Amino acid sequence: MKLSPSTALAFAGALVALPATFGLAGQKRATAYFNPADGGGSMFIDAGNGLGEPLNVIISGLSSPDVLNEDGLINYARAIGFSTECFGIHLGNPFPANLGDGHGWVNQTVELREDYGDASAGTCLESLIGGDHFRVYFQNGPSADSGAAFLAVSKEEPATDNHDIVPDGYNIGRDELVSGAVGTTSYNGVTYSTTAQNVTGLLPVGSNGVNHGIAIDGIVTVLTVTIQ
């Protein structure tokens, strides 16, 4: 079948537009993150008792796009020693965050726990004896769409102590997650290279307004994750 010149031109234009239409999800964002405070948000999640827990790790919007969604981040988490909750059961209430992106206060996308070397069942052990865990929030709203993942990381006590945060648990949890992430890791056939940069000025120093009265050092670690 022979196309008319006008039809052929329209068809060629549609082909050119395809990457723009379908390829956005695969393109890197241009910004590592936006400061939530600039959009009326907060670097503390709401613990439901008038206090907050710090968003102390950010997975940069400059990371590989396939990391910056729920499924991709879960696979990355498994590469660095975390996994989904024991048998998919979550105990306790979700904590919302406002990342200043126009979405307002939004509950965590997912909560991930230290898996003690067993991605399928190790988080059941964490639920019993305690360990590191984190809640995930994506900054993807209409007014600040960096695509970055903000993590509220902490180290918690065992179930017998109601999973309270250990002394200095926000700083410890952050540092242990970062230690396991930096460098080259892999899971399920995907290899990641992760670099880290510490940033000050996003969080305050001290315990004022912090859940459990645990002081924080004011450091947020920004991870840039590249799929090899």
N, C-alpha and C positions, 0 to 999 in steps of 0.2 A: 504494500500500500504506500502510495506516494503522498507525503504531507505537503500541505500548502505552505508557502513561506511564513505566513503569520502563525500557523499552528506549530511549525518547527521552532520558531523563535520563542513561542510561549513554553514549549516543552524544554528547550535549553535553559530558559530562565528558571523553571521549576527545579531542574537539576542543580543549578547553582545555589538555589535557596535551601536545598535539602540539608547541608551541613549546619546552616544557621537554625533550621527548624528543629532538627533532631539531635544536633551535636552539643547543645549547651551543657547537658549534664556531664559531658566528658571533658569540658574545658576547665582549666584552672581559673579560679577567681583571681582578682588583681590585688586583693588586700588580705593580709594575714588575719586580722580581726578588727572589729570596732570596739572601742571602750563602751561598755553598756551604759555607764553613767552619762555619756554624751547624749544618749537617747532616752534618758529618764529611767534607765534600768539600774541594776546593781550587780556587783561582783560577789554578792552573798545570795545563796538560795534561802528560801523561807522554810525554817525548821518547824513552823507551826506553833511556836511558843513565844513569839515575839523576838526570837534570836535567829541568827543565820549561820550557815556553814560556807566556807570560802570556795569559790571557783578558782582553784589554785593550779590547774593545768589547762592549757589551750592547745588543741591540735589545729595548727594554722590552716587558714583558708588557702594558703599557697601549697598545701600538700596535694598529693595525687587525688584527683576527684573521686576515684573509686574507694577511697578511705572515708570520705566525708558523707556517708549515709549510714543508716542503722546496720544493714547487713555487712557493709564493708568495714565499719568500725568494730563490729563484733569479731570479724575474722582477724583484724589487726590486734584486738585485745587478746585473742587466743594465742597470737604469736608472741605476746609479751607477758604471758602468765596469768591471764584472767579469762573468765568465761561467764556464761549466763547463769542465772540463779538455780539452785538445786531443784531439779525436776520442774523448773519453770515457776516455782512457787515463791511469791514475794510476801514476806511478812512485814507489816508496818505500812505507814502511809507514804505516798509519793510526796516529794518536796518540789515545789515549783520554783522557777527562776524567771527573771525578766532581763533579757539580754539587750534591751534597748533597741530592738529591731522592728518594733511596731506590732509585735504579737502580744505584748503584755506578759502577764504571769502564766507560764506554761509548765505543766508537769514534766518530769524527766522523761526522756525518750526510752531509756533503758537503764538498768542498774546492773553492774558487772562486779564479780567477786574474784578474789585470788583463787586459782584452781590447784595449787600445790602440785603442778606437773601433770594433772589429769583433766583435760578439757571437758570430758564427758561427765565426770562425777566429782571432781575435786572441790567444786564450790560447796558441796554438802559438808565437806570437812571444814571449810572456812566458816560455814554457818554454825558449826559446833564449837570450834576452838578459836575463832576470830581470825583476823588478818586484814589485808588491804581490800578496799572496795571503792567504787566510784559510780557516780550518777552522771548521765550524759545529757547535754542540751545543745541543740544546733542553732547557730545564729543565722537564720535564713529568712527573716521577715522583710517586708517591703521597704523599710527605711534604713536597714543596715544588713545587707545580704552578703556577708563575708563567706558564708558557708562553713565557718570554723566550728569546731566542736569544743564546747566548754565543759570541763570535767570538775566535779567536786569530789576530791580524793581524800580519803582518811583511812586510818588504821583503827580497827575496832576490837573490843574485848570479845570473849566467847559468849555463847548464848546464856550461860549461867550468870553473866553480868549484864544481861539485857542488851548486848551489842553496843554498850556505851563506847565512846571514843577513848582510846588510851591516852595517857598524858603526852602532850606534844604530838598527838595523833594526826593532826592535819599536815604539819610539816613532814613528819615521818612517812605518812602515806604517800605524799607527793614525791618525796625523794626516792622511795623504794620503787614506785612506778617508773619514774624517769630512769633510774639505774637499770631496770630491766628492759627499757625501751631503746635506749641510745645504742646505735650501732646497727648491725644487720641481724634481722630475725625473720622467721618464716612460719607459715602455717597453711595447710591445705593447698600447697603448690604455689603460694604467693610469697614473694620475698620482699621485705621492707628494709629501707635504710632510713634511720631516724637521727636527726640532730636536735639539739636542745639549746635554748637561750633563756636565761633568767631575766625577768623584767620586774622592776619596782615601780611603784606609783599607782598601780591599779588597785591594790589592796592596802589597807592600813596595817600598822604594826600594833600588836597588843591583843587584849582579850575583850575589849569593849564591844558588846553586841554579838559576840561569838558564842555559839551554842556550847554548853557545858563549861563555859568560862575558860576555855583553853586558848592560850595566847598563840598568835600566828606571827611569822617573821616578815610578812608583807611581800613575799616573793611569789610570783606566778611564773611557772616554767612553760615556755612556748615550744612545742614540738613541731617540727616539719618532717612529714612522713612521705617518702618517695617510694613508689612501687618500682622494683627493678625489672 
